[in-house]
């Protein structure tokens, strides 16, 4: 499993913080447009690829897959 970092430690910032700072700097721009621009910039930088996820995503995925695997094992057992 990956080492856990805060978004700031990993060089990332929270989406909500970006929107809030842009809202403060450009108060006349509607939120939907700020979100649209941030999404477009993110896609331009990442190429639309899901490259980075919070470490908790992996931990949650392991938990869900373990439950699924256990459930499938229970279904395969013959009483």
C-alpha positions in Angstrom: 0.0 0.0 0.0 1.1 3.5 -0.7 2.5 5.9 1.9 -0.1 8.4 3.2 0.5 12.1 2.5 -1.7 15.1 3.0 -2.6 16.7 -0.3 -0.3 19.6 0.6 2.6 17.3 1.4 2.1 15.5 -2.0 2.0 18.8 -3.8 -1.7 18.9 -4.4 -4.4 21.2 -3.2 -8.1 20.6 -2.5 -10.5 21.3 -5.3 -12.8 23.2 -2.9 -9.9 25.4 -1.9 -9.1 26.2 -5.6 -12.7 27.1 -6.2 -12.9 29.3 -3.1 -9.7 31.2 -4.0 -10.9 31.8 -7.5 -14.3 32.9 -6.2 -12.6 35.5 -4.0 -10.4 36.7 -6.8 -13.1 36.7 -9.5 -16.3 37.4 -7.6 -18.4 38.3 -10.8 -17.7 34.9 -12.4 -20.4 32.3 -11.7 -19.4 29.2 -9.8 -20.4 26.9 -12.7 -17.8 28.7 -14.9 -15.1 28.5 -12.3 -15.7 24.8 -12.0 -15.8 24.4 -15.8 -12.4 26.2 -16.1 -10.8 24.2 -13.3 -12.0 20.9 -14.8 -10.7 21.9 -18.2 -7.3 22.9 -16.8 -7.1 19.6 -14.9 -7.9 17.7 -18.0 -5.3 19.6 -20.0 -2.6 18.9 -17.5 -3.5 15.2 -16.8 -4.7 14.4 -20.3 -8.0 13.2 -18.8 -6.2 10.3 -17.3 -6.9 9.4 -13.7 -3.3 9.3 -12.5 -3.5 10.4 -8.9 -5.9 9.4 -6.3 -5.9 9.8 -2.5 -4.2 6.9 -0.7 -7.5 6.1 1.0 -8.9 5.1 -2.4 -6.6 2.1 -2.4 -7.4 1.2 1.2 -11.2 1.4 0.4 -10.8 -0.6 -2.8 -8.9 -3.4 -0.8 -11.7 -3.4 1.7 -14.5 -3.7 -0.9 -12.6 -6.3 -2.9 -12.0 -8.4 0.2 -15.7 -8.3 1.1 -16.6 -9.3 -2.5 -14.0 -12.1 -2.5 -15.3 -13.4 0.9 -18.9 -13.2 -0.4 -18.0 -15.2 -3.5 -16.2 -17.8 -1.4 -19.3 -18.2 0.8 -21.4 -18.7 -2.3 -19.1 -21.4 -3.6 -19.2 -23.5 -0.4 -21.6 -26.4 -0.4 -23.3 -27.1 2.9 
